[in-house]
Amino acid sequence: MIAHITRREMYDLVWAEPLDTVAGKLGISSWHLKDLCTRHRVPVPAPAYWRDKATGKDPRKTIFASSDDPTVELISLDPNSPTDSVVEQRLERARAAPIALRHVVKPRVANPRTIEWSPVEKPHKVVALTAHSLRRAKPDHDGIVEISGEGLLTLRLGADSIERVIFILDSVVRGLETRGMTCTVAGHSGEIARHRRRYGQAQVEVHRGADKVPFLLTESIKRQKHEPTVAELKAEERYRLARQRNWSLPYERQYPEFDYIPTGELAISVEAYSRDQRRRNWRDNSRATLESRIKDIIEDLDGWVESARVGRLERERSHRVWQRAEENRKRAEERKKRETARDNLVDEIVELGQKAEQLRSWIAWAGDIEDAETRRMLSWARERLSEIERALDPASFGDWLREHKLFPEIDPFASLPEDPDLDTPSSQDSLPA
């Protein structure tokens, strides 16, 4: 059984074969091997690493970082076995081995296919407050500036991109004004913007009349796993030992989990969908930067506002057509009620006419009877016949019909044209031909 091994040798072993295999070769259990790697700060591959290996991929390995602490650099598999000169020589060779450089995202190189521009001294009033806040903001340890607040655009970008962003925003806003459009800053701010990175942040809204289209300017920021330095690993080890002595201490990472690296790659995106459910964005690429495409961006934003106008007019027309259909439905219900009232009226007239004929026949039949009771009934029958005849009199009957509006000269419940725009004057704000 091997008694001692260096961190570098352990690193090469655990990244060459799975832990169970390595533990079997070293004559220890897998959990003991994991504990040794943790205590001596030897990075161990995750299960996903071996799955990717099995599928033929080339997964990324965690960078090995050496240490000057001999108690960390030398791993004793058998603590009772003393070290010898051979082990000491291996330890010295491991310390002298070159350290692999950490992967660093290359900074964006200026595109030769761009235009010359200079910092904006007096930004447009829509951009002025945002420009002032960007220039006064202090970047964090990753070199990233972040601003948000009342009247400000919510931006998160590298400090080197501040003047570019101000120039692009100022140029776009001024160019849109020459086309009869205005811009405002709208959206959430403060804590809401910080917690809702994309759809909750303040953005620029382009207006023309009642129509508006929002757009957003962002910078692509890469996120990569943080590779701790030797000093950070030592701090992490000291804190781990402190927690072993006092478990009431909360766990606090001594170095960031990720590094955020500004790429300098800017993009403008329209925060709306077109009528065909598409979105539009412009970004720096190998052929041109945003500065050289400002005219195209302004022209496209103009087209998006026009598309928003057409969409609004279509929605308004659809609403008018729906309202007209609803009005015709209500009128149809009223016509049905009126027809029922007319039928009831005709039935009542027919019934009263029949009753009047019956009364006349009975009065003629009982007119010669001298019985007192019959005479009183005849008197009542004649009065009742007079009432029915008055009700059926055309002169009074017409007044009653006009009062109840059953047969008006102009029908208020007549169906209207299905297209509501046929009975309204044409408007200047109409759909294009």
C-alpha positions in Angstrom: 0.0 0.0 0.0 1.2 3.5 -0.9 1.9 5.5 2.3 2.3 9.0 0.9 1.2 10.9 -2.2 1.4 14.5 -3.3 -1.6 16.7 -4.2 -0.5 16.8 -7.8 -0.3 13.0 -8.0 -3.7 12.7 -6.3 -5.1 15.2 -8.7 -3.8 13.2 -11.7 -5.3 10.0 -10.3 -8.8 11.2 -9.5 -9.1 12.9 -12.9 -7.8 9.9 -14.8 -10.3 7.3 -13.3 -13.5 7.3 -11.2 -13.1 7.6 -7.4 -14.1 4.0 -6.7 -11.4 2.7 -9.0 -8.7 5.0 -7.5 -9.8 4.1 -4.0 -9.4 0.4 -4.8 -5.9 0.9 -6.2 -4.9 2.9 -3.1 -6.4 0.4 -0.7 -8.8 2.8 1.0 -12.5 3.4 0.9 -14.1 5.8 -1.5 -15.5 8.0 1.3 -12.0 8.1 2.9 -10.6 9.2 -0.5 -13.2 12.0 -0.8 -12.4 13.2 2.7 -8.7 13.3 1.9 -9.3 15.3 -1.3 -11.5 17.7 0.6 -9.0 18.3 3.4 -6.1 18.7 1.0 -8.1 20.9 -1.5 -7.8 18.5 -4.4 -10.6 19.2 -6.9 -12.8 16.1 -7.7 -14.7 15.6 -10.9 -18.5 15.5 -10.7 -20.5 12.5 -11.9 -21.4 14.5 -15.0 -17.7 14.6 -16.0 -17.6 10.8 -16.4 -20.9 10.7 -18.2 -19.6 13.2 -20.8 -16.4 11.2 -21.1 -18.4 8.0 -21.8 -20.3 9.8 -24.6 -17.1 10.8 -26.3 -17.1 14.5 -25.2 -14.1 16.4 -23.9 -15.4 17.9 -20.6 -13.5 20.7 -18.9 -11.3 19.9 -16.0 -10.9 22.0 -12.9 -7.6 23.8 -12.8 -5.0 22.5 -10.3 -3.6 25.2 -8.0 -0.4 24.4 -6.0 0.1 25.5 -2.4 3.2 26.4 -0.3 1.7 24.6 2.8 3.6 21.2 3.2 0.8 19.9 5.4 -1.6 20.4 2.5 0.7 19.4 -0.4 1.6 16.0 1.2 -1.3 13.5 1.5 -0.6 10.6 4.0 -2.7 7.5 3.3 -1.0 5.8 6.3 -0.3 8.5 9.0 1.9 6.0 10.9 4.3 5.6 8.0 7.2 8.1 8.1 8.2 10.0 5.0 11.5 9.3 3.3 13.8 11.1 0.9 12.1 9.7 -2.2 8.8 11.2 -1.0 10.4 14.5 -0.3 11.9 14.6 -3.8 8.5 13.9 -5.3 7.0 16.7 -3.2 9.6 19.2 -4.4 9.0 18.2 -8.0 5.2 18.6 -7.5 5.8 22.1 -6.1 8.1 23.0 -9.0 5.6 21.8 -11.6 4.2 24.7 -13.8 0.7 25.9 -12.9 -1.9 26.0 -15.7 -3.2 29.4 -16.5 -6.8 30.1 -15.8 -9.1 30.6 -18.7 -9.8 34.3 -19.2 -12.4 35.6 -21.7 -10.6 37.7 -24.3 -11.6 41.4 -24.2 -13.6 42.4 -27.3 -11.3 43.9 -29.9 -12.5 47.1 -31.6 -14.2 46.3 -34.9 -12.5 47.8 -37.9 -15.8 48.2 -39.7 -17.1 50.8 -37.3 -17.4 54.6 -37.4 -15.4 57.3 -35.5 -17.2 58.8 -32.6 -16.4 60.9 -29.5 -17.9 61.1 -26.0 -21.2 63.1 -25.9 -20.7 66.3 -23.8 -24.4 67.3 -23.7 -26.6 64.2 -24.0 -30.2 64.5 -25.0 -32.6 65.3 -22.1 -34.0 61.8 -22.2 -30.5 60.3 -21.8 -29.0 63.0 -19.6 -29.9 61.6 -16.2 -28.9 58.1 -17.2 -25.6 59.4 -18.6 -24.8 61.3 -15.5 -25.5 58.3 -13.3 -23.4 56.0 -15.4 -20.4 58.4 -15.3 -20.6 58.7 -11.5 -21.2 55.0 -10.8 -18.4 52.9 -9.3 -17.7 49.6 -10.9 -17.7 46.4 -8.7 -14.8 44.0 -8.4 -15.7 42.5 -11.8 -15.6 45.9 -13.5 -19.4 46.0 -13.9 -21.5 49.2 -13.4 -25.2 48.8 -12.5 -27.7 51.6 -12.3 -31.5 51.8 -11.8 -33.9 54.3 -10.3 -36.6 56.8 -10.9 -36.2 58.3 -14.4 -33.1 56.1 -15.2 -32.7 53.3 -17.6 -31.9 50.0 -15.9 -28.4 49.1 -17.2 -25.8 46.6 -16.2 -22.6 46.8 -18.3 -18.8 47.0 -18.2 -17.2 50.3 -17.2 -15.4 50.4 -20.6 -18.8 50.5 -22.4 -20.3 53.6 -20.6 -19.4 56.2 -23.3 -20.4 53.9 -26.1 -23.8 53.3 -24.5 -24.3 57.1 -24.0 -23.3 57.8 -27.6 -25.6 55.1 -29.1 -28.6 56.1 -26.9 -28.2 59.8 -27.7 -27.8 59.2 -31.4 -30.9 57.0 -31.6 -33.1 59.4 -29.6 -32.1 62.4 -31.7 -32.5 60.5 -34.9 -36.0 59.4 -33.9 -37.0 63.0 -33.1 -36.1 64.0 -36.7 -38.8 61.5 -37.8 -41.5 63.1 -35.6 -41.2 60.6 -32.7 -40.5 61.2 -29.1 -38.8 59.0 -26.5 -39.4 58.6 -22.8 -38.0 56.4 -20.0 -40.6 54.0 -18.7 -40.8 50.8 -16.7 -40.0 49.5 -13.2 -37.2 50.9 -11.2 -35.4 50.3 -7.9 -35.7 46.9 -6.3 -38.2 45.7 -8.8 -35.8 46.3 -11.7 -33.0 44.6 -9.8 -35.0 41.5 -9.2 -36.6 41.4 -12.7 -33.6 41.7 -15.0 -35.3 41.5 -18.3 -39.0 42.3 -18.4 -39.2 44.5 -15.3 -36.4 47.0 -16.0 -36.9 50.6 -17.2 -36.5 51.0 -20.9 -36.8 53.6 -23.7 -40.3 54.0 -25.2 -40.6 55.4 -28.7 -43.9 57.3 -29.2 -45.8 58.7 -32.2 -49.2 59.8 -31.1 -51.0 56.9 -29.3 -48.6 54.3 -30.5 -45.4 53.3 -28.7 -42.6 50.7 -29.0 -40.1 50.0 -26.1 -36.5 49.1 -26.8 -33.7 48.1 -24.5 -29.9 48.4 -24.7 -27.8 45.6 -23.0 -24.3 44.3 -22.9 -23.5 40.6 -23.0 -21.8 39.6 -19.7 -20.2 36.2 -19.5 -20.5 34.1 -16.4 -17.8 31.5 -15.6 -16.9 29.4 -12.6 -14.5 31.2 -10.3 -11.1 29.5 -10.0 -10.0 30.3 -6.4 -6.4 31.5 -5.8 -4.1 30.0 -3.3 -4.9 32.8 -0.9 -8.6 32.2 -1.3 -8.2 28.4 -0.8 -6.2 29.1 2.4 -8.9 31.4 3.7 -11.5 28.8 2.9 -9.5 26.2 4.8 -9.0 28.5 7.8 -12.7 29.2 8.0 -13.5 25.5 7.7 -11.3 24.8 10.7 -12.8 27.6 12.6 -16.3 26.2 12.0 -15.1 22.8 13.2 -14.2 24.4 16.5 -17.4 26.5 16.6 -20.3 25.0 14.7 -22.5 28.0 15.5 -20.6 29.9 12.8 -22.7 30.1 9.6 -21.2 28.9 6.4 -19.8 31.7 4.3 -18.0 31.2 1.1 -14.6 32.9 1.2 -14.6 33.6 -2.5 -17.3 34.2 -5.2 -18.8 31.2 -6.9 -18.8 32.8 -10.3 -16.9 35.5 -12.2 -18.8 38.0 -14.4 -16.8 39.3 -17.3 -18.1 42.2 -19.5 -17.6 41.3 -23.2 -18.2 44.8 -24.6 -20.8 43.3 -27.0 -23.8 45.6 -27.0 -27.3 44.8 -28.3 -30.5 46.8 -28.8 -33.7 44.7 -28.7 -37.3 45.7 -29.3 -39.3 44.6 -26.2 -42.5 43.9 -28.2 -43.8 41.4 -30.7 -44.7 42.2 -34.2 -48.1 41.2 -35.8 -46.4 38.0 -37.0 -45.2 37.3 -33.5 -41.6 38.1 -34.2 -39.1 40.2 -32.3 -36.2 42.3 -33.5 -32.7 43.0 -32.2 -29.4 44.4 -33.3 -26.1 43.5 -31.9 -22.4 43.9 -32.4 -21.0 41.3 -34.8 -18.0 40.6 -36.9 -19.3 42.8 -39.8 -20.5 46.0 -38.0 -21.0 47.6 -34.6 -24.1 49.4 -33.3 -22.5 52.8 -33.9 -22.3 52.1 -37.7 -25.9 50.8 -37.8 -27.7 53.7 -36.0 -29.5 54.8 -39.2 -30.8 51.3 -39.8 -31.9 51.0 -36.2 -33.8 54.3 -36.4 -35.5 53.3 -39.7 -36.5 49.9 -38.2 -37.8 51.5 -35.1 -39.9 53.8 -37.2 -41.3 50.8 -39.0 -42.1 49.1 -35.7 -44.0 52.2 -34.5 -45.9 52.2 -37.8 -46.6 48.4 -37.3 -47.8 49.2 -33.8 -50.2 51.8 -35.3 -51.6 49.4 -37.9 -52.0 46.8 -35.2 -53.8 49.3 -33.0 -56.2 50.3 -35.8 -56.9 46.6 -36.5 -57.7 46.0 -32.9 -59.9 49.1 -32.7 -61.8 48.0 -35.8 -62.2 44.5 -34.5 -63.6 46.0 -31.3 -66.0 48.2 -33.3 -67.2 45.2 -35.3 -67.8 43.3 -32.1 -69.7 46.2 -30.6 -71.9 46.4 -33.8 -72.6 42.7 -33.6 -73.5 43.0 -30.0 -75.8 46.0 -30.8 -77.5 44.0 -33.5 -78.0 41.1 -31.1 -79.7 43.4 -28.6 -81.9 44.9 -31.3 -82.9 41.4 -32.5 -84.0 40.6 -28.9 -86.0 43.8 -28.7 -87.6 43.1 -32.1 -88.6 39.6 -30.8 -90.2 41.1 -27.7 -92.1 43.7 -29.8 -93.4 41.0 -32.2 -94.6 39.1 -29.1 -96.4 42.2 -27.9 -97.9 42.7 -31.4 -99.2 39.1 -31.5 -100.7 39.5 -28.1 -102.4 42.8 -29.2 -103.9 41.1 -32.3 -105.1 38.2 -30.2 -106.7 40.6 -27.7 -108.4 42.6 -30.6 -109.8 39.4 -32.1 -111.0 38.2 -28.7 -112.6 41.5 -27.9 -114.3 41.6 -31.4 -115.7 38.1 -30.8 -116.9 39.1 -27.4 -118.6 42.2 -28.7 -120.5 40.1 -31.4 -121.6 37.7 -28.7 -122.8 40.5 -26.5 -124.8 42.1 -29.3 -126.4 38.7 -30.1 -127.3 38.1 -26.5 -128.6 41.7 -26.0 -130.8 41.3 -29.2 -132.1 38.0 -27.9 -132.8 39.2 -24.3 -134.1 42.7 -25.2 -137.8 41.8 -24.8 -137.6 40.1 -21.5 -139.4 42.1 -18.7 -137.8 40.4 -15.7 -136.1 42.9 -13.4 -133.0 40.9 -12.8 -132.6 40.3 -16.6 -133.1 44.0 -17.2 -130.3 44.9 -14.9 -128.0 42.3 -16.6 -128.9 43.8 -20.0 -128.0 47.3 -18.7 -124.6 45.9 -17.6 -124.1 44.1 -20.9 -124.8 47.3 -22.9 -122.2 49.2 -20.8 -119.7 46.5 -21.3 -120.3 46.5 -25.0 -119.8 50.3 -25.1 -116.4 49.9 -23.4 -115.4 47.2 -25.9 -116.5 49.3 -28.8 -114.6 52.3 -27.5 -111.5 50.1 -27.1 -112.0 49.0 -30.7 -112.6 52.5 -32.1 -109.9 53.2 -34.7 -109.4 56.8 -33.5 -108.6 55.9 -29.8 -106.9 52.7 -30.9 -104.3 54.7 -32.9 -103.5 56.9 -29.9 -102.9 53.7 -27.8 -100.7 52.3 -30.5 -98.6 55.5 -30.7 -98.3 55.5 -26.9 -96.9 52.0 -26.8 -94.7 52.4 -30.0 -95.6 49.1 -31.4 -95.6 50.3 -35.1 -93.3 53.4 -35.2 -92.7 55.1 -38.5 -88.9 54.7 -38.0 -88.0 51.3 -36.6 -85.5 51.9 -33.7 -84.7 48.1 -33.6 -83.8 47.7 -37.3 -80.5 45.9 -37.9 -77.5 48.1 -38.5 -74.9 47.4 -41.2 -72.4 44.7 -40.1 -69.5 46.9 -41.0 -69.6 49.9 -38.5 -67.3 52.0 -40.7 -69.9 52.2 -43.4 -72.1 54.5 -41.4 -69.3 56.7 -39.9 -67.3 59.5 -41.5 -63.9 58.5 -42.7 -61.0 59.3 -40.3 -57.5 60.5 -41.2 -56.2 57.8 -38.9 -57.2 54.8 -41.0 -55.6 51.6 -42.1 -53.3 51.8 -45.1 -54.7 50.6 -48.4 
